[in-house]
Amino acid sequence: MNNSDLPSLKRQLQLFIVLTLGFAVLVMGGIWITSNRALLEQEAERMYSTQAEMIGAATKPAMMFHDKKLATEMITKLNANSGITVIRLFTFDGIPLAGFPDMTITSDNVDPGFMKGSRSVFEDGILRLNRTVFHKQKPVGVIYIESDLVEMKRNEQTGMMIIALVITGILMVGFFIAMRLQYKVTKPIISLAKLMNHMGAKQDYSLRSNEPVGSIEISELVSGFNHLAEQVEENFAVIESSRRALTESEKRFRSIAESAPLAILISRRSDSRILFGNHAASRLLAPLEILRLAHAADFYQNPKDRQILLQILSEKGELNGYELEIKTANGQIRWIALSMLCMRFEDEDALFSAFTDITEQKAFQERMSRANELLEERVRERTLEIYQSSQALQQSQESTRETRDELQSILDNMVDTYYRIDARGHVAWASKSVEALVGYDDQEVIGIPLPSLLAEPTDFRFFAYAMKCSKLPVMHHETRLMHKNGNVVWVSVSAHYTYNSKGETGGIEGVIRNVTEQVISKREKQDMEQKMAHVQRLESLGVLAGGIAHDFNNLLSVIMGNTGLANMKLGETSPVAKETQNIMTASEHAADLCKQMLAYSGQGNFLIEYVDLSKVVMETAQLLDVSISKKVTLNFELSDALPSINADVTQMQQVVMNLVTNASEAIGEESGVINISTDVIDASYAELYSEFLDEALPAGRYVVFQIDDDGCGLDEVTRKKIFDPFFSTKFTGRGLGMSAILGIVRSHNGSIQIKSQPGQGTTIRILLPASDGVVKKRLDFQSVQTKEKQRDTILVVDDQPAVLAMATAILESMDYSVLAANGGRQGVDIFRDKHDEIAAVLLDMTMPDMNGKEVFAELCKIQRGVKVILASGYSKENIFEQFQDVGEVSFLQKPYSSEALQNTINQLLYSTLVE
């Protein structure tokens, strides 16, 4: 829409004010006229009512006696008011008596309605009024009057004129006020509009408005405009400065890029359109006028290469030295070394490419490769020829010199080193590659005794003795040389005897090849194979230990449960009480052995929580202080600012106890010191390496627990076997402690390292992943009797008849009613029939027909909130992880005693959780 088609604010304000005032005046005038007319009508009615009463009083005798003549005379005399146009007199029974101006009236002129009372009616600008005349409170007649209200109409016209004059005056005043108001309101706005138009047309942002204002709103508008103009002026100044800097930068870039010897292309990332190319790129690919209209993808020999380059850029952000095959505009195939990165160029996403032509270099490499192969073949051929014709070469000095020069040239270009040792065992000559092999140049190495170049000087005697005995050339004998910088170099030596003219041995000559990398790779492979075999053996033993511990737990549960029942029935005074207690003690020791076997198999972490390792170490070591040798001193260096770890406190205590005890026993009866320290480090992959674990732990933040002793130490054979189950340097019957430690460390995703030498003590270092969690207070269950204990019913589900019988006997001795189910399916059927009577379910985890998880799911379908105690020899944490998506359960660790079963039942049915 054109601005000229819009009404101005000035005209809108004028029209709005005038129309508003006009409407208000018209409404007020209408109200005034209406109210004034009503007042005039009331006044006329009052005045003519009084007139009628006066006429009625004067004509009352005529009405009483029905005297028409008297009535006519009286009306004629009394009609002094020119406003009355019609007067009629009637008797009360309706007989006309007189009329004005028509004196002749008949009964047809009589309105019966006037006989019924006094009435006043304004109709068609005429007032019609009738009044009843009374004499001694009796009606004697009726007076009817009509008036054209001429006076009232005259007064009404006068009022209308006054209203018109008032409205005209108010409109004029309103127009004047509107003019003044629009001037004050629109003048600053018009001034701002003109200023803005001038600012936009002239691009002069230094202009400001100084127009006086008459209101807060206009003042804020002007102030906001001035502030906006300042910001725009500042922003334009910054933009202009940036534009100039960008222009200068682009000029410098183009100048540098144009003159650079390196080929440079900048292409649009979306469609590979070339945005810039320098002269070097033009010389290699195409003329500039063609290059700047082309796409970078046109020059790829393989179109898929561009997608490969974009994928590498998206992953790494840049590309350096990528070798690529391209085709030029004239169809030539060239090799380039390409470097690329992403950038913004001319406000577009672009790819910056810099490359050099390596076609000649690639061709040279291929020629060198072929020449090296040819050279090696020639060396082999010439070496054989030289060996076979050595006698003929001695007869001709000139021929020998030429052949020697040729051989020297060949040997100088060999990667392998050709050497000659004299009869004294000193280096007589070596090819130039000897410098790359041992660090001595071909002149410096002459005269050096061969044993001084060997890492083990005795190797020379064995080598010389072997050659002397066999009298045959030695091929590919591996030995070690000492480099000039002190490093050891593995070499493959081929050698044969040389003879003088008399047929006597003159020395040794041959070829040496550097095989350090091959030897290291071979040894690393052997070490890895040994380590994998060791780890696989430990894992297999771990699986076996876990299975044995699980089955043994079921047997121990029966033994411990029945022993507990026997103790309760026999009492403390029984003559066999001591023997039953010994059975219970031995069973508990066997249970501890099962826990160690489970820990070794990696299944012994019962409750994972945030743990302060320094606190656990201090508390455990202080408990051991009374049990270790008095000659051993414990030295603590525990970090106070140690982050927490996710661990089982009991297993961490077991690790500390076993290591401190082993360190004390390693010191023996001598005086010694055990240093115990904790720390936190940012461990690299190399620092986490352990030869006893096959998992490659990720680098990161780890908590370190280290224990050092100055005891007897371990030899290499003992150190490698230290974690084998039942291997022990102590008396028979020990050996699961260190195996359990390895299982605990493995289950906590940690690493363990051991350094030890005989007579120099042992250092054991354990690294565990640090956590960001906060160590919380331990929560315990406190028994609270919430109701009077009843004879509750317990459902026992187990597939082992001995365990089932033992649990049933224990629960019945605790005054519980017991339902026994042999297997999961039978347990579900019993619960379906009698779930209203059952208070809790003791459920075995591992059963052949239905496992514990499947049984629990079926129980929950029958009754929500069923109380279940899971009994298992495996980890509580592993068990709970399987039930996260099913529901909440309690846990009872196998093997369990009667007291443990009773406490778990009471805790489930009659206890609350407290700190």
ZAMARGU-4260 file (C-alpha; in steps of 0.2 Angstrom, whole numbers, plus 5000, padded with zeros to 4 digits):
<rodrens>
0) 5000/5000/5000 | 5006/5017/4996 | 5009/5029/5010 | 4999/5043/5002 | 4984/5031/5003
5) 4984/5031/5022 | 4976/5045/5032 | 4987/5056/5043 | 4988/5054/5061 | 4984/5073/5062
10) 4968/5071/5053 | 4963/5056/5063 | 4965/5065/5079 | 4955/5080/5073 | 4941/5069/5066
15) 4941/5058/5082 | 4940/5073/5094 | 4927/5082/5084 | 4916/5066/5081 | 4918/5062/5100
20) 4912/5079/5105 | 4898/5080/5093 | 4891/5063/5098 | 4892/5068/5116 | 4884/5085/5113
25) 4870/5077/5102 | 4867/5064/5116 | 4866/5077/5129 | 4855/5088/5118 | 4843/5074/5115
30) 4842/5070/5133 | 4839/5088/5137 | 4826/5090/5124 | 4817/5075/5130 | 4817/5080/5148
35) 4812/5098/5144 | 4797/5092/5133 | 4792/5081/5148 | 4793/5096/5160 | 4783/5107/5148
40) 4769/5093/5146 | 4768/5092/5165 | 4767/5110/5167 | 4753/5111/5153 | 4744/5097/5161
45) 4745/5106/5178 | 4740/5123/5171 | 4725/5116/5161 | 4720/5105/5176 | 4718/5121/5186
50) 4709/5129/5172 | 4697/5115/5171 | 4694/5115/5190 | 4690/5134/5189 | 4678/5131/5175
55) 4670/5116/5184 | 4668/5126/5200 | 4659/5140/5190 | 4648/5129/5180 | 4643/5117/5194
60) 4626/5125/5197 | 4622/5122/5178 | 4628/5104/5179 | 4617/5101/5195 | 4601/5108/5186
65) 4605/5103/5169 | 4604/5121/5163 | 4612/5122/5146 | 4610/5141/5144 | 4619/5145/5160
70) 4632/5133/5155 | 4635/5141/5138 | 4636/5158/5146 | 4648/5153/5159 | 4659/5144/5146
75) 4659/5159/5135 | 4664/5171/5149 | 4677/5159/5156 | 4686/5156/5140 | 4699/5169/5143
80) 4714/5157/5139 | 4718/5157/5121 | 4727/5141/5123 | 4711/5131/5125 | 4703/5126/5108
85) 4689/5115/5114 | 4678/5115/5130 | 4663/5103/5133 | 4652/5101/5148 | 4642/5086/5152
90) 4631/5080/5166 | 4638/5065/5175 | 4625/5054/5166 | 4632/5060/5149 | 4620/5073/5144
95) 4629/5087/5134 | 4626/5104/5142 | 4638/5116/5132 | 4653/5117/5120 | 4666/5129/5114
100) 4668/5135/5100 | 4654/5124/5094 | 4639/5128/5105 | 4629/5115/5097 | 4633/5098/5104
105) 4625/5081/5103 | 4627/5065/5112 | 4637/5059/5097 | 4651/5069/5103 | 4652/5062/5120
110) 4666/5049/5124 | 4659/5037/5137 | 4676/5035/5144 | 4676/5052/5150 | 4662/5048/5162
115) 4673/5036/5172 | 4686/5048/5180 | 4699/5061/5177 | 4711/5058/5162 | 4725/5068/5153
120) 4731/5062/5135 | 4744/5070/5124 | 4741/5065/5106 | 4746/5072/5089 | 4753/5088/5098
125) 4736/5091/5107 | 4732/5089/5125 | 4715/5081/5129 | 4709/5082/5147 | 4693/5078/5157
130) 4689/5081/5175 | 4674/5076/5185 | 4665/5089/5195 | 4659/5085/5212 | 4646/5093/5224
135) 4647/5087/5242 | 4658/5072/5236 | 4645/5067/5223 | 4649/5068/5204 | 4637/5081/5196
140) 4646/5083/5179 | 4661/5081/5168 | 4672/5095/5159 | 4682/5090/5143 | 4696/5102/5137
145) 4707/5101/5122 | 4722/5113/5119 | 4734/5114/5104 | 4749/5119/5116 | 4754/5134/5106
150) 4764/5142/5120 | 4773/5126/5124 | 4778/5123/5106 | 4785/5141/5105 | 4795/5137/5121
155) 4801/5121/5114 | 4807/5129/5098 | 4816/5142/5108 | 4825/5128/5117 | 4830/5119/5101
160) 4838/5135/5095 | 4848/5137/5111 | 4853/5119/5110 | 4859/5121/5092 | 4869/5137/5097
165) 4877/5127/5111 | 4881/5112/5100 | 4889/5124/5087 | 4899/5133/5101 | 4905/5116/5109
170) 4910/5109/5092 | 4920/5125/5088 | 4929/5124/5105 | 4932/5105/5102 | 4939/5108/5085
175) 4951/5121/5092 | 4956/5110/5106 | 4959/5096/5093 | 4970/5107/5083 | 4980/5111/5098
180) 4981/5093/5104 | 4986/5086/5087 | 4999/5099/5085 | 5007/5095/5102 | 5006/5076/5098
185) 5010/5075/5080 | 5023/5088/5078 | 5037/5078/5087 | 5031/5062/5078 | 5031/5071/5061
190) 5048/5078/5065 | 5054/5060/5070 | 5047/5053/5053 | 5056/5066/5043 | 5072/5064/5053
195) 5071/5045/5050 | 5067/5047/5031 | 5082/5059/5029 | 5093/5046/5039 | 5087/5032/5028
200) 5089/5042/5012 | 5106/5050/5016 | 5113/5036/5027 | 5118/5049/5040 | 5116/5041/5057
205) 5123/5055/5067 | 5106/5064/5066 | 5097/5066/5083 | 5080/5073/5087 | 5080/5089/5098
210) 5061/5093/5096 | 5052/5099/5112 | 5039/5087/5118 | 5024/5089/5129 | 5021/5072/5136
215) 5030/5057/5144 | 5026/5045/5130 | 5032/5056/5116 | 5048/5060/5127 | 5051/5041/5129
220) 5048/5039/5110 | 5061/5053/5106 | 5073/5046/5119 | 5071/5028/5112 | 5074/5035/5094
225) 5090/5044/5099 | 5096/5029/5108 | 5092/5017/5094 | 5101/5030/5082 | 5117/5029/5093
230) 5117/5010/5093 | 5114/5009/5074 | 5128/5022/5071 | 5140/5012/5082 | 5135/4995/5074
235) 5137/5003/5057 | 5154/5009/5062 | 5159/4991/5068 | 5152/4983/5053 | 5161/4996/5042
240) 5177/4992/5051 | 5174/4974/5050 | 5171/4975/5032 | 5186/4985/5028 | 5196/4972/5039
245) 5188/4958/5029 | 5192/4966/5013 | 5210/4969/5018 | 5211/4951/5024 | 5204/4944/5008
250) 5215/4955/4998 | 5230/4949/5008 | 5224/4931/5006 | 5221/4932/4988 | 5238/4940/4985
255) 5247/4927/4996 | 5237/4912/4988 | 5240/4919/4970 | 5259/4920/4973 | 5260/4904/4983
260) 5269/4889/4974 | 5257/4877/4982 | 5241/4874/4972 | 5226/4880/4982 | 5208/4878/4978
265) 5192/4884/4988 | 5176/4875/4983 | 5158/4876/4989 | 5155/4862/5001 | 5137/4858/4995
270) 5141/4856/4976 | 5160/4857/4975 | 5159/4873/4964 | 5176/4881/4963 | 5176/4898/4972
275) 5194/4902/4971 | 5210/4894/4963 | 5227/4901/4962 | 5240/4900/4947 | 5248/4885/4954
280) 5232/4875/4954 | 5228/4882/4936 | 5245/4876/4930 | 5242/4859/4937 | 5223/4857/4933
285) 5216/4869/4920 | 5217/4887/4914 | 5210/4900/4926 | 5195/4904/4915 | 5190/4886/4915
290) 5195/4882/4933 | 5184/4896/4941 | 5169/4889/4931 | 5172/4871/4935 | 5168/4860/4950
295) 5181/4851/4961 | 5173/4834/4959 | 5176/4835/4940 | 5195/4833/4943 | 5193/4817/4954
300) 5199/4801/4945 | 5187/4791/4956 | 5171/4800/4960 | 5169/4791/4976 | 5185/4799/4983
305) 5176/4815/4987 | 5163/4806/4999 | 5178/4798/5007 | 5187/4814/5010 | 5171/4822/5017
310) 5169/4808/5029 | 5186/4810/5035 | 5184/4829/5037 | 5168/4826/5047 | 5177/4814/5059
315) 5194/4823/5061 | 5190/4841/5056 | 5205/4841/5044 | 5215/4831/5032 | 5234/4831/5029
320) 5245/4823/5016 | 5231/4812/5009 | 5238/4804/4993 | 5225/4805/4979 | 5224/4802/4960
325) 5216/4816/4949 | 5214/4820/4931 | 5218/4836/4923 | 5208/4846/4910 | 5218/4839/4896
330) 5215/4821/4902 | 5232/4818/4911 | 5232/4807/4927 | 5242/4814/4941 | 5245/4810/4959
335) 5244/4824/4973 | 5247/4825/4991 | 5231/4834/4998 | 5228/4844/5014 | 5210/4850/5017
340) 5200/4859/5030 | 5183/4867/5032 | 5181/4886/5032 | 5169/4900/5028 | 5173/4909/5011
345) 5162/4923/5004 | 5149/4919/5017 | 5147/4901/5011 | 5152/4884/5019 | 5168/4880/5009
350) 5182/4867/5008 | 5200/4874/5008 | 5212/4862/4998 | 5231/4863/4996 | 5240/4850/4986
355) 5256/4847/4978 | 5260/4836/4963 | 5269/4820/4968 | 5267/4811/4952 | 5286/4811/4949
360) 5289/4806/4967 | 5277/4791/4965 | 5286/4786/4949 | 5303/4788/4957 | 5297/4777/4972
365) 5291/4763/4960 | 5307/4764/4950 | 5317/4763/4967 | 5307/4748/4972 | 5310/4739/4956
370) 5328/4745/4957 | 5330/4738/4975 | 5323/4722/4970 | 5334/4721/4955 | 5349/4727/4966
375) 5346/4713/4978 | 5345/4700/4964 | 5361/4707/4957 | 5369/4706/4974 | 5364/4688/4976
380) 5371/4684/4959 | 5387/4694/4961 | 5390/4688/4978 | 5389/4670/4971 | 5400/4675/4956
385) 5413/4683/4968 | 5414/4668/4979 | 5416/4656/4965 | 5429/4667/4955 | 5439/4673/4970
390) 5455/4664/4964 | 5453/4672/4946 | 5451/4689/4954 | 5467/4688/4964 | 5477/4684/4947
395) 5471/4700/4939 | 5473/4716/4950 | 5465/4727/4937 | 5450/4716/4935 | 5449/4714/4954
400) 5449/4733/4956 | 5435/4735/4944 | 5425/4722/4952 | 5429/4729/4969 | 5422/4746/4964
405) 5407/4738/4957 | 5404/4728/4972 | 5407/4743/4983 | 5394/4753/4974 | 5382/4738/4976
410) 5386/4736/4994 | 5385/4754/4998 | 5367/4754/4992 | 5361/4739/5001 | 5349/4740/5016
415) 5358/4725/5024 | 5376/4727/5030 | 5390/4718/5022 | 5405/4715/5034 | 5422/4707/5035
420) 5431/4702/5051 | 5450/4698/5051 | 5458/4684/5060 | 5460/4694/5076 | 5442/4696/5078
425) 5442/4715/5073 | 5431/4723/5060 | 5441/4725/5044 | 5428/4732/5033 | 5409/4736/5033
430) 5397/4744/5020 | 5390/4761/5023 | 5373/4754/5030 | 5383/4750/5046 | 5380/4767/5052
435) 5361/4765/5052 | 5364/4748/5060 | 5375/4752/5075 | 5378/4771/5074 | 5397/4770/5068
440) 5401/4775/5050 | 5410/4764/5039 | 5427/4771/5043 | 5424/4773/5062 | 5419/4755/5064
445) 5436/4748/5057 | 5447/4741/5070 | 5433/4739/5083 | 5434/4721/5091 | 5418/4711/5087
450) 5415/4706/5105 | 5414/4725/5110 | 5399/4727/5097 | 5390/4712/5104 | 5377/4714/5118
455) 5383/4698/5126 | 5402/4696/5122 | 5401/4677/5125 | 5391/4675/5110 | 5406/4678/5099
460) 5415/4663/5106 | 5400/4652/5104 | 5398/4659/5086 | 5416/4656/5081 | 5417/4638/5089
465) 5401/4633/5079 | 5409/4639/5063 | 5425/4631/5067 | 5417/4614/5070 | 5405/4614/5056
470) 5417/4622/5043 | 5400/4627/5034 | 5393/4645/5031 | 5381/4650/5045 | 5364/4657/5039
475) 5352/4668/5049 | 5359/4667/5066 | 5351/4679/5078 | 5361/4689/5090 | 5361/4706/5098
480) 5372/4721/5094 | 5375/4736/5105 | 5371/4753/5096 | 5383/4767/5098 | 5369/4776/5109
485) 5368/4761/5120 | 5352/4753/5113 | 5351/4734/5109 | 5349/4729/5091 | 5343/4712/5086
490) 5352/4706/5070 | 5351/4691/5058 | 5369/4686/5054 | 5375/4676/5039 | 5394/4672/5038
495) 5407/4661/5030 | 5426/4659/5031 | 5438/4668/5020 | 5454/4660/5014 | 5471/4668/5009
500) 5482/4662/4994 | 5489/4648/5004 | 5472/4641/5009 | 5473/4647/5027 | 5458/4655/5036
505) 5459/4673/5034 | 5444/4679/5043 | 5425/4679/5042 | 5413/4689/5030 | 5395/4690/5028
510) 5379/4700/5029 | 5370/4707/5044 | 5351/4712/5043 | 5342/4722/5057 | 5328/4711/5063
515) 5324/4721/5079 | 5305/4724/5074 | 5302/4706/5069 | 5310/4699/5086 | 5300/4711/5096
520) 5284/4707/5087 | 5288/4688/5089 | 5291/4690/5108 | 5276/4701/5110 | 5266/4688/5102
525) 5273/4674/5113 | 5270/4685/5128 | 5252/4688/5123 | 5249/4670/5120 | 5256/4665/5137
530) 5246/4679/5145 | 5230/4673/5136 | 5233/4655/5141 | 5235/4661/5159 | 5220/4671/5159
535) 5209/4658/5151 | 5216/4645/5164 | 5211/4657/5178 | 5194/4660/5170 | 5190/4642/5168
540) 5195/4639/5186 | 5184/4653/5191 | 5169/4645/5182 | 5173/4629/5191 | 5175/4637/5208
545) 5159/4647/5206 | 5149/4631/5202 | 5157/4621/5216 | 5154/4635/5228 | 5135/4636/5223
550) 5132/4617/5225 | 5143/4617/5241 | 5132/4631/5248 | 5117/4620/5247 | 5125/4606/5256
555) 5131/4618/5270 | 5114/4626/5271 | 5108/4608/5276 | 5122/4605/5288 | 5121/4622/5296
560) 5102/4622/5297 | 5101/4605/5305 | 5115/4608/5317 | 5106/4624/5322 | 5090/4614/5325
565) 5100/4601/5335 | 5107/4615/5346 | 5090/4622/5350 | 5083/4605/5354 | 5098/4599/5364
570) 5101/4615/5374 | 5118/4621/5381 | 5119/4608/5394 | 5119/4593/5382 | 5134/4582/5382
575) 5136/4584/5363 | 5133/4603/5363 | 5152/4606/5361 | 5152/4594/5346 | 5137/4602/5337
580) 5145/4619/5340 | 5161/4613/5332 | 5151/4607/5317 | 5143/4624/5316 | 5160/4633/5317
585) 5168/4621/5304 | 5153/4625/5293 | 5155/4643/5295 | 5173/4641/5290 | 5168/4631/5275
590) 5155/4645/5270 | 5170/4658/5271 | 5179/4646/5259 | 5164/4647/5247 | 5164/4666/5248
595) 5182/4666/5243 | 5179/4654/5229 | 5164/4665/5223 | 5175/4681/5225 | 5189/4672/5214
600) 5175/4668/5201 | 5170/4686/5201 | 5153/4683/5209 | 5156/4688/5227 | 5152/4707/5227
605) 5136/4707/5238 | 5132/4726/5240 | 5139/4739/5229 | 5139/4757/5237 | 5150/4773/5237
610) 5165/4769/5248 | 5179/4779/5255 | 5194/4768/5253 | 5205/4777/5265 | 5192/4775/5279
615) 5190/4756/5275 | 5209/4754/5274 | 5212/4763/5291 | 5198/4753/5300 | 5203/4736/5293
620) 5222/4739/5296 | 5219/4744/5314 | 5209/4728/5317 | 5224/4718/5311 | 5237/4728/5321
625) 5234/4716/5336 | 5236/4700/5325 | 5252/4704/5315 | 5269/4702/5322 | 5274/4715/5335
630) 5290/4718/5325 | 5281/4724/5310 | 5277/4743/5309 | 5262/4749/5299 | 5265/4766/5290
635) 5250/4774/5283 | 5250/4787/5270 | 5231/4789/5266 | 5224/4803/5256 | 5211/4814/5264
640) 5204/4820/5248 | 5200/4803/5240 | 5185/4802/5229 | 5173/4788/5232 | 5173/4771/5223
645) 5159/4759/5219 | 5163/4744/5229 | 5157/4731/5242 | 5164/4736/5259 | 5166/4718/5265
650) 5176/4713/5250 | 5187/4728/5251 | 5190/4724/5269 | 5195/4706/5263 | 5207/4713/5251
655) 5216/4724/5264 | 5216/4710/5277 | 5224/4697/5265 | 5237/4709/5258 | 5242/4715/5276
660) 5243/4698/5282 | 5253/4692/5268 | 5265/4706/5269 | 5267/4703/5288 | 5271/4684/5285
665) 5283/4689/5271 | 5293/4699/5284 | 5292/4684/5296 | 5300/4686/5313 | 5312/4700/5308
670) 5309/4718/5310 | 5301/4727/5295 | 5289/4740/5289 | 5273/4739/5279 | 5269/4755/5270
675) 5250/4757/5266 | 5245/4771/5255 | 5230/4778/5245 | 5230/4791/5231 | 5220/4796/5216
680) 5228/4798/5198 | 5223/4801/5180 | 5229/4784/5174 | 5234/4781/5156 | 5231/4764/5147
685) 5249/4759/5150 | 5247/4763/5169 | 5232/4751/5170 | 5240/4737/5161 | 5240/4721/5171
690) 5248/4704/5165 | 5235/4695/5176 | 5219/4703/5168 | 5214/4702/5150 | 5202/4717/5150
695) 5209/4733/5143 | 5203/4746/5155 | 5199/4764/5149 | 5210/4778/5154 | 5203/4790/5167
700) 5202/4794/5185 | 5207/4779/5197 | 5209/4777/5216 | 5226/4768/5220 | 5228/4757/5235
705) 5247/4752/5237 | 5255/4741/5250 | 5274/4739/5251 | 5284/4727/5262 | 5303/4725/5265
710) 5300/4706/5267 | 5308/4691/5258 | 5301/4695/5240 | 5296/4684/5226 | 5306/4676/5212
715) 5299/4677/5194 | 5291/4660/5194 | 5282/4662/5211 | 5276/4680/5205 | 5268/4673/5190
720) 5259/4659/5199 | 5254/4670/5214 | 5235/4671/5209 | 5234/4652/5204 | 5221/4644/5215
725) 5228/4634/5230 | 5246/4639/5225 | 5255/4644/5241 | 5272/4647/5247 | 5266/4643/5265
730) 5260/4627/5273 | 5247/4616/5264 | 5229/4621/5266 | 5232/4640/5261 | 5231/4647/5244
735) 5214/4655/5240 | 5217/4672/5247 | 5227/4680/5232 | 5215/4671/5220 | 5200/4679/5229
740) 5209/4696/5228 | 5211/4694/5209 | 5192/4690/5208 | 5187/4704/5219 | 5198/4717/5208
745) 5191/4709/5192 | 5173/4711/5198 | 5176/4729/5203 | 5183/4733/5185 | 5200/4737/5193
750) 5218/4732/5189 | 5231/4724/5200 | 5250/4725/5198 | 5264/4716/5207 | 5283/4721/5208
755) 5295/4710/5218 | 5312/4703/5218 | 5320/4691/5230 | 5327/4700/5246 | 5320/4717/5240
760) 5302/4716/5246 | 5286/4716/5237 | 5274/4730/5230 | 5256/4727/5226 | 5246/4741/5218
765) 5227/4740/5215 | 5218/4753/5204 | 5199/4755/5206 | 5188/4767/5195 | 5184/4783/5204
770) 5166/4788/5206 | 5157/4805/5209 | 5145/4798/5222 | 5144/4803/5240 | 5147/4791/5254
775) 5131/4789/5263 | 5127/4782/5281 | 5124/4764/5282 | 5105/4760/5285 | 5100/4745/5296
780) 5084/4736/5301 | 5078/4738/5318 | 5065/4726/5324 | 5049/4734/5329 | 5034/4723/5335
785) 5019/4731/5326 | 5007/4718/5331 | 5005/4703/5342 | 5014/4689/5333 | 5002/4676/5325
790) 5006/4659/5319 | 5010/4664/5301 | 5011/4652/5286 | 5027/4652/5276 | 5028/4644/5259
795) 5046/4636/5256 | 5050/4632/5237 | 5066/4622/5233 | 5071/4608/5222 | 5083/4600/5234
800) 5074/4589/5246 | 5087/4590/5260 | 5087/4609/5259 | 5068/4609/5259 | 5067/4598/5274
805) 5079/4608/5284 | 5071/4624/5280 | 5054/4617/5285 | 5061/4610/5301 | 5068/4627/5306
810) 5053/4637/5302 | 5042/4625/5312 | 5053/4626/5327 | 5050/4645/5325 | 5031/4642/5327
815) 5027/4645/5309 | 5016/4635/5299 | 5025/4628/5283 | 5020/4623/5266 | 5033/4614/5256
820) 5035/4614/5237 | 5047/4603/5228 | 5051/4614/5213 | 5044/4631/5206 | 5029/4624/5197
825) 5022/4616/5213 | 5026/4632/5223 | 5015/4642/5210 | 5001/4630/5211 | 5001/4630/5230
830) 5002/4649/5231 | 4987/4650/5219 | 4976/4639/5230 | 4982/4646/5247 | 4989/4664/5244
835) 4977/4671/5257 | 4985/4661/5271 | 5003/4663/5266 | 5012/4678/5274 | 5029/4675/5265
840) 5038/4664/5252 | 5056/4657/5255 | 5061/4655/5236 | 5077/4646/5229 | 5084/4655/5215
845) 5091/4641/5204 | 5078/4627/5200 | 5077/4616/5185 | 5058/4618/5180 | 5056/4636/5184
850) 5069/4648/5191 | 5067/4660/5205 | 5063/4675/5193 | 5050/4666/5184 | 5041/4660/5200
855) 5041/4677/5207 | 5033/4684/5192 | 5019/4671/5193 | 5017/4675/5212 | 5015/4694/5208
860) 5002/4690/5195 | 4992/4681/5208 | 4994/4693/5223 | 5002/4710/5221 | 5015/4715/5235
865) 5019/4697/5240 | 5033/4696/5252 | 5047/4685/5245 | 5064/4680/5252 | 5077/4674/5238
870) 5089/4661/5244 | 5105/4659/5233 | 5124/4656/5235 | 5127/4670/5221 | 5129/4688/5223
875) 5115/4698/5231 | 5119/4712/5218 | 5118/4701/5203 | 5102/4693/5210 | 5094/4711/5213
880) 5099/4716/5195 | 5088/4702/5188 | 5073/4708/5198 | 5074/4726/5194 | 5060/4725/5181
885) 5049/4712/5191 | 5048/4719/5209 | 5056/4720/5226 | 5063/4705/5236 | 5073/4701/5251
890) 5089/4691/5251 | 5096/4677/5261 | 5114/4671/5257 | 5117/4653/5256 | 5123/4644/5266
895) 5112/4651/5280 | 5110/4646/5298 | 5093/4645/5308 | 5097/4661/5316 | 5100/4670/5299
900) 5084/4663/5292 | 5074/4668/5308 | 5082/4686/5307 | 5077/4688/5289 | 5059/4682/5292
905) 5057/4694/5306 | 5065/4708/5297 | 5053/4705/5282 | 5037/4704/5293 | 5041/4714/5309
910) 5054/4727/5306 | 5057/4745/5300 | 5072/4754/5292 | 5081/4766/5303 | 5098/4775/5302
</rodrens>
